[in-house]
Amino acid sequence: MNSHYASVEPSREEVDALPGPTVLEFGAPWCGICKGAQPLIEQALSAAPPLRHLKIEDGSGRPLGRSFGIKLWPTLVFLRDGRELGRVVRPTSAAAISDELARLVQPA
């Protein structure tokens, strides 16, 4: 699990080209709700098979977040081969994240 939000984001084209399972986490380091969700996210990811986890600092005018329609933080977007399979907005349980992770790592 990545512990820091990347301030430099990949382009949408780069994200769309990522092979295999990927979790995009949009949020901000100063966001209290994001900080509160970190133990839940860590718990769910630690129980999942290895996968790519990109933690992206989002904000007004950030193109990647806008391209995914992100409105609330944290938002986890679950992708396989660049295609969105699900999302969890402001998770309140590790189970909600784990359910999406289970769908993500299932064979296509």
Contacts in CASP RR format, 6 or more apart in sequence:
PFRMAT RR
TARGET T0000
AUTHOR 0000-0000-0000
METHOD contacts of the structure
MODEL  1
MNSHYASVEPSREEVDALPGPTVLEFGAPWCGICKGAQPLIEQALSAAPP
LRHLKIEDGSGRPLGRSFGIKLWPTLVFLRDGRELGRVVRPTSAAAISDE
LARLVQPA
1 41 0 8 1.000
1 42 0 8 1.000
1 45 0 8 1.000
1 46 0 8 1.000
1 53 0 8 1.000
2 25 0 8 1.000
2 53 0 8 1.000
2 54 0 8 1.000
2 55 0 8 1.000
3 55 0 8 1.000
4 29 0 8 1.000
4 55 0 8 1.000
5 25 0 8 1.000
5 27 0 8 1.000
5 28 0 8 1.000
5 29 0 8 1.000
5 55 0 8 1.000
5 56 0 8 1.000
5 57 0 8 1.000
6 54 0 8 1.000
6 55 0 8 1.000
6 56 0 8 1.000
6 57 0 8 1.000
7 57 0 8 1.000
9 56 0 8 1.000
9 57 0 8 1.000
9 62 0 8 1.000
9 63 0 8 1.000
9 64 0 8 1.000
9 65 0 8 1.000
10 54 0 8 1.000
10 64 0 8 1.000
11 63 0 8 1.000
11 64 0 8 1.000
12 63 0 8 1.000
12 64 0 8 1.000
12 67 0 8 1.000
15 22 0 8 1.000
15 24 0 8 1.000
15 54 0 8 1.000
15 64 0 8 1.000
15 79 0 8 1.000
15 82 0 8 1.000
16 82 0 8 1.000
17 82 0 8 1.000
18 52 0 8 1.000
18 79 0 8 1.000
18 81 0 8 1.000
18 82 0 8 1.000
19 81 0 8 1.000
20 51 0 8 1.000
20 52 0 8 1.000
20 80 0 8 1.000
20 81 0 8 1.000
20 82 0 8 1.000
21 51 0 8 1.000
21 52 0 8 1.000
21 78 0 8 1.000
21 79 0 8 1.000
21 80 0 8 1.000
21 104 0 8 1.000
21 105 0 8 1.000
22 51 0 8 1.000
22 52 0 8 1.000
22 53 0 8 1.000
22 54 0 8 1.000
22 78 0 8 1.000
22 79 0 8 1.000
22 80 0 8 1.000
22 82 0 8 1.000
23 45 0 8 1.000
23 51 0 8 1.000
23 52 0 8 1.000
23 53 0 8 1.000
23 54 0 8 1.000
23 76 0 8 1.000
23 77 0 8 1.000
23 78 0 8 1.000
23 79 0 8 1.000
23 101 0 8 1.000
23 104 0 8 1.000
24 54 0 8 1.000
24 56 0 8 1.000
24 68 0 8 1.000
24 76 0 8 1.000
24 77 0 8 1.000
24 79 0 8 1.000
25 41 0 8 1.000
25 53 0 8 1.000
25 54 0 8 1.000
25 55 0 8 1.000
25 56 0 8 1.000
25 74 0 8 1.000
25 75 0 8 1.000
25 76 0 8 1.000
25 77 0 8 1.000
26 56 0 8 1.000
26 58 0 8 1.000
26 64 0 8 1.000
26 65 0 8 1.000
26 68 0 8 1.000
26 70 0 8 1.000
26 73 0 8 1.000
26 74 0 8 1.000
26 75 0 8 1.000
26 76 0 8 1.000
26 77 0 8 1.000
27 34 0 8 1.000
27 55 0 8 1.000
27 56 0 8 1.000
27 57 0 8 1.000
27 58 0 8 1.000
27 59 0 8 1.000
27 73 0 8 1.000
27 74 0 8 1.000
27 75 0 8 1.000
28 34 0 8 1.000
28 57 0 8 1.000
28 58 0 8 1.000
28 59 0 8 1.000
28 73 0 8 1.000
29 57 0 8 1.000
31 73 0 8 1.000
31 74 0 8 1.000
33 73 0 8 1.000
33 74 0 8 1.000
33 90 0 8 1.000
34 73 0 8 1.000
34 74 0 8 1.000
37 74 0 8 1.000
37 90 0 8 1.000
37 91 0 8 1.000
40 91 0 8 1.000
40 92 0 8 1.000
40 93 0 8 1.000
40 94 0 8 1.000
40 97 0 8 1.000
41 74 0 8 1.000
41 76 0 8 1.000
41 91 0 8 1.000
41 94 0 8 1.000
41 97 0 8 1.000
43 94 0 8 1.000
44 94 0 8 1.000
44 95 0 8 1.000
44 97 0 8 1.000
44 98 0 8 1.000
44 101 0 8 1.000
45 51 0 8 1.000
45 53 0 8 1.000
45 97 0 8 1.000
45 101 0 8 1.000
47 98 0 8 1.000
48 98 0 8 1.000
48 101 0 8 1.000
48 105 0 8 1.000
49 105 0 8 1.000
51 101 0 8 1.000
51 104 0 8 1.000
51 105 0 8 1.000
56 62 0 8 1.000
56 64 0 8 1.000
56 65 0 8 1.000
58 64 0 8 1.000
58 65 0 8 1.000
58 70 0 8 1.000
58 73 0 8 1.000
59 65 0 8 1.000
68 75 0 8 1.000
68 77 0 8 1.000
68 84 0 8 1.000
72 89 0 8 1.000
72 90 0 8 1.000
73 90 0 8 1.000
74 89 0 8 1.000
74 90 0 8 1.000
74 91 0 8 1.000
75 87 0 8 1.000
75 88 0 8 1.000
75 89 0 8 1.000
75 90 0 8 1.000
76 87 0 8 1.000
76 88 0 8 1.000
76 89 0 8 1.000
76 91 0 8 1.000
76 97 0 8 1.000
76 100 0 8 1.000
77 84 0 8 1.000
77 86 0 8 1.000
77 87 0 8 1.000
78 84 0 8 1.000
78 85 0 8 1.000
78 86 0 8 1.000
78 87 0 8 1.000
78 88 0 8 1.000
78 100 0 8 1.000
78 101 0 8 1.000
78 103 0 8 1.000
78 104 0 8 1.000
79 85 0 8 1.000
79 104 0 8 1.000
80 104 0 8 1.000
80 108 0 8 1.000
81 108 0 8 1.000
85 100 0 8 1.000
85 103 0 8 1.000
85 104 0 8 1.000
86 100 0 8 1.000
86 103 0 8 1.000
86 104 0 8 1.000
87 100 0 8 1.000
88 96 0 8 1.000
88 97 0 8 1.000
88 100 0 8 1.000
91 97 0 8 1.000
END
